[in-house]
Amino acid sequence: MAVRGVGDEADPRRRVPRTDAVLADPRLAGLRERVRPDALKASVLSALDRVRSGELGPDRVVDVVLRETGEDPTSLRPLLNATGVVVHTNLGRAPLGEDAVRALEIAAGYVDVEYDVATGRRARRGRGAVDALLARVPAAGDALVLNNGAAALVLAATALAGGREIVVSRGELVEIGDGFRIPELLESTGARLREVGTTNRTHPADYRAAIGPDTGFVLKVHPSNFLVRGFTSAVPVRELAGLGVPVVADIGSGLLAPHPSLPDEPDAASWLADGATLVIASGDKLLGGPQCGLALGESAIVQRLRRHSLARALRVDKLTLAALEATLRARSTPTGEAITAAPDVLRHRAEELSRRLAAAEVSARVVASDGLVGGGGAPGLTLPGWAVELPEAYALPLRQGRPGLVARIEQGRCLVDLRCIPSARDEEVVRAVLAATDLIRGTDPG
Ligand SMILES: *Cc1c(COP(=O)(O)O)cnc(C)c1O
C-alpha cells in the first residue's frame, strides 16, 4: 500500500506483520468462530494501518483486534457519522461531549444521586441536573427530567388531562418516527383529543369554541420534522396563553434558548416567556445530551407531574442525570459544533483528506454537500458544507470497518461529509477509506 513509506522497514516499531500471519494467530482462534471473517479481517487491516503509521507497536496488533472485535463489552459498534445529518436517530442521535462522558464514569459507581452527605439522609433525586436546567432557563419555575420527550408528554397528559380533553390543532397531529404518533400516544393515557381547525389553518376561534369545563389543557406541538407551506395559519403560544386554560407546548427539539443558526426553531425560554404553562423538550436532539425528556414550567404544574405515580415509571437513572447535568454546564456540545461548523473549515478538511487519499492513489473529489439538522428539527434548513466523493462501492466496506463509517449515498455516489466528525478524527477517516480501498481492490497489504 502506498502509505508505507521508504525507511519504514528500518524502524523496528513499524515492521508490519503480515495479515494472514495475524489472522492465523492462535490467540484469535475463538474469535474466528464468533466473528464474521470480513469483520475480523477489517479489524486486522485497520490495526495494521495503525502499525504502519507508527501509532501502534506490531506486538500489540492481536490485543487490539481482540479488544475491538471479540472482547467488546457491548455489541454496539462505534461509528463515524459521515452522513452530514447531525441528529441521526438511527445512529443514536446526539454524541455526548467529553464532559458528559466523564460524568458517566463518575456516575457509574455509588454516587449521592438521592443522598445528602452532610446529614446522611435521603435527598431529592437528581437535584444537580434540575438546577443546571433552571440556570439555563430562568423563566421556568421548576423542571423534571423523564425518560424521553414521549414520556414527558404521556406524564403531562395523564397528570393534567386524565379522563378529560386535550385541545389540539389538526395541523399539529404529528407522527414522530418509526410509526409512533403523538395523537395515539396521548390517547393511550385515557385523555380524549379534541381536534380543532384543519391541516393547513387553525384560528384562535377554533380553540375558543372547543374549550370548556372538560378541557385539561391546550396542546401546542412544534411540527419538528415537516414543513407546511402556502395557505397556512397556526395560533402562536402567545395567543393560546390568553385562552384561560393551561398550555402545554411540545417543542420537540430541546433548544433551551434562541439559536442564531436555527431561526425558525422554537425554544423553551421563548415559549415560557410567551406564556406556556409547561414546555416539553428532548434532551438528545438539539440540546446534544443523553436521551431524556424535559418538562419545564410553572412550579405547581411541574409538582403535579412529579407527584404523579406514573412519574416513578418514567424517571431517569443516575447515568442520564449525570450526563444531562454535564451537557447543560458545558460550553459547547458536539451537536452544536456540527450544526455551526464553518463551511470553509469543512472545505479545508475535505481538501486535506482528498490530498491524503490521492497520495495513496485513491481519487476522491471534493464536492459541495448540504448537511441537515435531521430528526431533531429545523426541517427544510440546509447546512452548507463539503464532502469527499467516492464510488458507491465504498459504502458497504466503510460501514463494516472499525470504526464503521456511515457515508451518504446520493445519486450513485458515496459522500463522506465531515460535518459530524470532529477534526481530531480526520486521520481515522483516512485510515477507514484506505482500508476500504484494500478490500475493494482485493489487495492484501500484508
Ligand atoms: C422527537 C419529538 C418527540 C419525542 O421525543 P423523544 O425524546 O424522541 O421521545 C415529541 N414531540 C416532538 C415534536 C418531537 O419532535
The ligand as an SDF file (V2000), in Angstrom:
LIG
                    3D

 15 15  0  0  0  0  0  0  0  0999 V2000
  -38.9430   13.9580   18.8590 C   0  0  0  0  0  0  0  0  0  0  0  0
  -40.2220   14.5290   19.2720 C   0  0  0  0  0  0  0  0  0  0  0  0
  -40.9390   13.9730   20.3360 C   0  0  0  0  0  0  0  0  0  0  0  0
  -40.4830   12.7220   21.0520 C   0  0  0  0  0  0  0  0  0  0  0  0
  -39.3060   12.9150   21.7580 O   0  0  0  0  0  0  0  0  0  0  0  0
  -38.4570   11.6240   22.1560 P   0  0  0  0  0  0  0  0  0  0  0  0
  -37.4160   12.1810   23.0430 O   0  0  0  0  0  0  0  0  0  0  0  0
  -37.9560   11.0410   20.8830 O   0  0  0  0  0  0  0  0  0  0  0  0
  -39.3870   10.7000   22.8500 O   0  0  0  0  0  0  0  0  0  0  0  0
  -42.1040   14.5600   20.7060 C   0  0  0  0  0  0  0  0  0  0  0  0
  -42.5720   15.6540   20.0680 N   0  0  0  0  0  0  0  0  0  0  0  0
  -41.9170   16.2270   19.0440 C   0  0  0  0  0  0  0  0  0  0  0  0
  -42.4800   17.4380   18.4020 C   0  0  0  0  0  0  0  0  0  0  0  0
  -40.7190   15.6760   18.6170 C   0  0  0  0  0  0  0  0  0  0  0  0
  -40.0590   16.2340   17.5960 O   0  0  0  0  0  0  0  0  0  0  0  0
  1  2  1  0
  2  3  1  0
  2 14  2  0
  3  4  1  0
  3 10  2  0
  4  5  1  0
  5  6  1  0
  6  7  2  0
  6  8  1  0
  6  9  1  0
 10 11  1  0
 11 12  2  0
 12 13  1  0
 12 14  1  0
 14 15  1  0
M  END
$$$$
